[in-house]
């Protein structure tokens, strides 16, 4: 059985809702989904996972949260090799530039994403939630 860690940071609940949708997709595909917030995740917690979904909203000037999310993200990067990795998140302004930057940065580190990233402006609608479930299925 596949085991997928879903690590997300959410201020308004939008990215959390997306994380829960990804978990639904993992479970619908027969996998085990474990949701973590950045403050609680440690590298050993994702070591035996087959997939990792990382979710963070756009912050300040279209960037990842550097106070809470980024330290956890940096700590688990050594665990990425051999795992399916996917990105997701929400934004309230701009056009999703933070996600394109994040995708470019992760690609420079040799990580190939397992699926197209899922982003949405503000609250995820039913179409975005379905994209999240499909992402979960691809990770499991």
Residue pairs with C-beta under 8 A, 6 or more apart in sequence:
1 30
1 31
1 32
2 26
2 29
2 30
2 31
2 32
2 50
2 51
2 139
2 140
3 31
3 32
3 34
3 48
3 49
3 50
3 51
4 22
4 23
4 26
4 31
4 32
4 33
4 34
4 49
4 50
4 51
4 52
4 53
4 84
4 136
4 139
4 140
5 34
5 36
5 41
5 45
5 46
5 49
5 51
5 52
5 53
6 19
6 22
6 23
6 26
6 33
6 34
6 35
6 36
6 52
6 53
6 55
7 35
7 36
7 37
7 38
7 41
7 46
7 52
7 53
7 54
7 55
7 72
7 73
7 76
8 15
8 16
8 18
8 19
8 35
8 36
8 37
8 38
8 53
8 54
8 55
8 56
8 88
9 15
9 37
9 38
9 55
9 56
9 57
9 65
9 68
9 69
10 16
10 17
10 19
10 55
10 57
11 57
12 57
12 90
14 57
14 90
14 120
14 122
14 123
14 124
15 55
15 56
15 57
15 88
15 89
15 90
17 123
17 124
17 129
18 55
18 88
18 89
18 90
18 118
18 120
18 124
18 128
18 129
18 132
19 35
19 53
19 55
19 88
19 132
20 35
21 124
21 128
21 129
21 130
21 132
21 133
21 136
22 33
22 53
22 55
22 86
22 88
22 132
22 133
22 135
22 136
22 139
23 33
23 35
23 136
24 33
24 132
24 133
24 136
25 132
25 133
25 134
25 135
25 136
25 137
25 138
25 139
25 140
26 32
26 33
26 51
26 136
26 137
26 139
26 140
27 33
27 136
28 133
28 136
28 137
29 136
29 137
29 140
30 140
31 50
31 51
31 136
31 139
31 140
33 136
33 140
34 45
34 49
36 45
38 68
38 69
38 71
38 72
38 73
39 68
39 72
41 72
41 75
41 76
42 75
42 76
43 75
43 76
43 78
43 79
46 52
46 76
46 79
46 83
47 79
49 79
49 83
50 83
50 84
50 139
50 140
51 83
51 84
51 85
51 86
51 114
51 139
51 140
52 76
52 79
52 80
52 83
52 84
52 85
52 86
52 139
53 85
53 86
53 87
53 88
53 135
53 136
53 139
54 73
54 85
54 86
54 87
54 88
55 87
55 88
55 89
56 64
56 65
56 69
56 73
56 89
56 102
57 65
57 89
57 90
57 91
57 92
58 89
58 90
58 91
58 92
58 93
58 94
58 96
58 97
58 98
58 99
59 65
59 66
59 98
62 91
62 94
62 97
62 98
62 101
63 98
63 101
64 70
64 73
64 98
64 102
77 109
80 109
80 111
84 114
84 115
84 138
84 139
85 106
85 111
85 112
85 113
85 114
86 113
86 114
86 115
86 117
86 118
86 135
86 138
86 139
87 99
87 102
87 103
87 106
87 113
87 117
87 118
88 117
88 118
88 119
88 132
88 135
89 98
89 99
89 117
89 119
90 119
90 120
90 121
90 122
90 123
90 124
91 98
91 99
91 119
91 120
91 121
91 122
92 121
92 122
96 119
96 121
99 117
99 119
102 117
103 113
103 117
106 113
107 113
114 138
114 139
115 134
115 135
115 138
115 139
118 128
118 131
118 132
118 135
120 128
124 132
